[in-house]
Amino acid sequence: MGVDCLCVSALLRTSLRCHANLESPQDIEVYIVNTNFTLRWNYSEDGTPVVFSAQYCCSEDCQSSEMEWKKLAGCQNVTGTRCDFSSAITEYDIEYYVRLRAETREDKSPWSSYFEMIPSEMAEIGPPEIELQSTNGVIKIKLSPPEANQAQKMWIDDLSFKYNVVIWENSSNLRKQSIFPTDTIRDLAPETTYCLKVQAYRPLEKEGLFSPVHCIKTTRKGTEKDNLDGYLDFLAFIKNIPGDQSKKWLSVPGCENITNTKCNFTSIIPPSPGLYYLRVQAMSEYNRSCLSYEVKVDPLITNEIGPPDVKVDVSDVLLHIQISPPGGSENEALRNYGLSYRVLYWKNSSNNEEEAKMKVVKQRIATVSDLTPATFYCVKAQAFSETYNKSSPFSKEECILTPRDKMLPLIILATFLGALIAILVVAVLIIFVLYQAYNKIKYVFFPSCHPPSNIEDVGGQPFSSPYLLTEEPTENFCIIESIITEETKQTDFGEGQHPKPCSRDSGNYSYDDDDNSGSKASEGKEIV
């Protein structure tokens, strides 16, 4: 039929897209600076409006026979010949495949051949940020590393960057030199405009892109100052490598352009042991000294061990001591020392340190037994390393009160109960004695039964207790009953003499004859 594709009539209500004249994009490449990803390509335009869309596939998803292609965010329906897909890539050390095709409203071209990339290997180092200040005939420069203000970074270690500056005057006399992140460019003509650009690079790896050109005019030189600014360079080696290591020197943050004679470089010491070399250079406003001799430092030998922290708790019979290593448990560098701990504890009632007892433990938990109840105990600890012959200062003292002895309340309770029982026994005895005394007194003075009425009043005297003597016995008596024999009658009593009866009411018996009372009473009579 003389055509490359067959377009079916609308009567069949079908439509086959013809792309005989729609070509695939050519010369596809990816350009990466830091974490900025740009896809670029070429396309032969013939006046037909087209758009471009891209797909990508991770190496993990491309191992199977059928690749799992995904839409590349930022590169969909693009009208130009480039697109930014930085937001689509988050892993920089794995391999990606990218492909592209052209599209019209009705047709789509075949997919291009895919482009292979590993971002970390392809990425270019972007330029640093620059701040310039002109003063006293010199230019002070301050650099921020590439990706300084980015959340995601291609290179995590900012300290690995070194910097080169190219400076010139009126496009002539180009001068290139290495500089530090904070540095001063000297030997410049006063009141002259200088232009410069700066490049960041990673030694023995790759060089970065130069920054845009910055121009600044120098000022007149002032009076030279005698104040010196010092900065510290840092060289880290796991072992001593012979030869020229000038490219290995790294500047130390916080130790640049300082006026003090000391600075802290803890932040750049990794936890793993190794040898490190330090050197210092001093500079004035116009001059700088030579670098000092290198000082070799082994942190495990040079460093001092700080004091640990101590927490104490107490149970019934044990004092529990918890020790935190110097710098906290997250300090990995201390693991190389193999620390042990000396624990001193003593009763707070004595201020004599010689009475303190010591306990050596390798763990960070110690216990002390044989505690005195209701007593303050104080504890402090010291970390030491036998391998490196080092010891730390003692920690702060921590004191705690031990609980009271549980037997003491039982003893008090038993004593109280014993005393109570003793009191009750004594009280019962006292009550019993009083009760018996009461009964005796009542029996004596208030008898419950009385004598018969015929003997209540004998001899005119009231009847009294047999236990009490009320009066002396009398010689008067009377005969209640008598048996007199005939002989007695004849012998004792004469004619006309008869015993006189006595009254029962009196209780005393006597003769009424006054004349014969004395003589007759002495005569023998039988009284029954």
C-alpha positions, 0 to 999 in steps of 0.5 A: 500500500506504500505506507509504513503503518495502517490507519484503520477507518473510523467506521471500524471505530478503532485507532492505531497510533502511528509513530513512524515519524516520532523519534526517541530522544538522543544523547541522554545524560545525567548531570549531578552536582552535590545532590542536584540531579539534572537529566539532559537530552537532544531531540530533532525538532520537526515543528511537531509539539512534543513533551517528554517523560522519563522512568527509572529503575533501581538496581534492586528492582532491575535484577529480575527478567522484567524491570520494574520501571517507575515514573521519574518525579520532576521529569513528566510531560516536560516541554524542554530538553532537561528536567530536575529529578533531585527529589526522586533520588534519596540513595546515592550509593546504588545503581539506577537506570533512566530512560526517556521517550517523546510524546504527542497528543496521539503518539508516543515514541519508543523508549530510549536506551537506558542510562546507567548511573551511581550518584556518588561516583558521578557527582561533582563537588559544588562550589563553597559559599564565600564571605569577603571582608577588606580591611587594612590592606588585606582580604579576609575570607570565610568559606562554608563547605558545599551543601552546608545548608542542605538537609540531604548531603552527598558528602557527610564529612565536611572536614574532608574538604580542602580549598583552592583560591584563584585571585587576580588583578584586572584579569592579570597576574593570576595567583592560585594558593591553598587556603583554610576555611577562615583565612587571610589573603595578604601581599595585596596592593592597597586600594586595588580591586581584586577578583577571586574564585574558590574551589573545594576538593577532596584530596586524592579523590576529586576536585570540585567546581569553582565558585562564581567570581567575587570582586572586592577592593582593598583598603589602605594599610593601617598600623601593624598590630602585634596581636597574633591569631593562631589556628590549628591544623590537624592530621589524623592517622591510624598508623604512621605513614612515611613520606610527604603527607602535606595533603592530609592536613585538615583544619580544626573547627573552633581552632581557627583565627583564635586569640587564646593559646588553647582550643578544644578539638574533641569533636574531630577525634573519632572513638577508634584508637589511633595516632594523630599529629598536631601543628600550629601556626601563628599569624599577625595582621600581615605576617604568619609564622612557620608551622610548628613541629608536629606533635604526635598524640595518642589519645588513649595515653594523653587523655585524662579520665574524668570522674564517673557518676554514682547513684545509690539505693537501699533495700532491707539489707543491701546498699545498691550502687550504680556507676555511670562511666565518665562522659556517659555510657555512649562514650565509645572511646572509654571502652578501649581502656577496660575500666574498673571502679573503686567504690568507697563507702562509709558511715556519715556519722564519722568524718574520718576518711580512714574508716571508709571501706573500699570495694573494687568492681569491674561491673557498673553495679555494686552492692554492700551488705552488713548495713547498720539500720537507721544510719546514713551511708555515703558513697563515691567512686573512682574509675581506673585502667590497669592497662594504661595505668590511669585513674580518674578523680573521685565522683561526688559523694552520694548519701542515703539513710538505711531503713530501721531494723524490722526486729525493733518494732517486734521487740517493742511490741513484745515488751509492751505486751509483757508489761501489760500482762504483768500489770494485769497479774499484779492488779488481779492479786491486789484485787484478790487481797483487797477482796479477802481483807474486805470479807474479813472486815465485813465478817468482824464488824458487819456479820451477816447472821446474829445470835439467838435472842435468848443469848443476845443480852446476857448479864445486861451486856450486849453480845459482841464478837467472839474475836473482841474482848469487851470487859473483864469477866465478873465473879457474879454468877447464877445457877441455871440448872443444878442437881443437888443431892440430899447430902448436899442439901443437908450439908450446905444449906440450912433450914430456911436457906434456899438458892435464889433464882436469877433472872434470864434477862440479865445474863449475869447470875448472883445472890441478892443476900447482901449479908451472906454474899461474901461467905456463902459465895465461897461455900462449895456449890456445884454449878452446872 
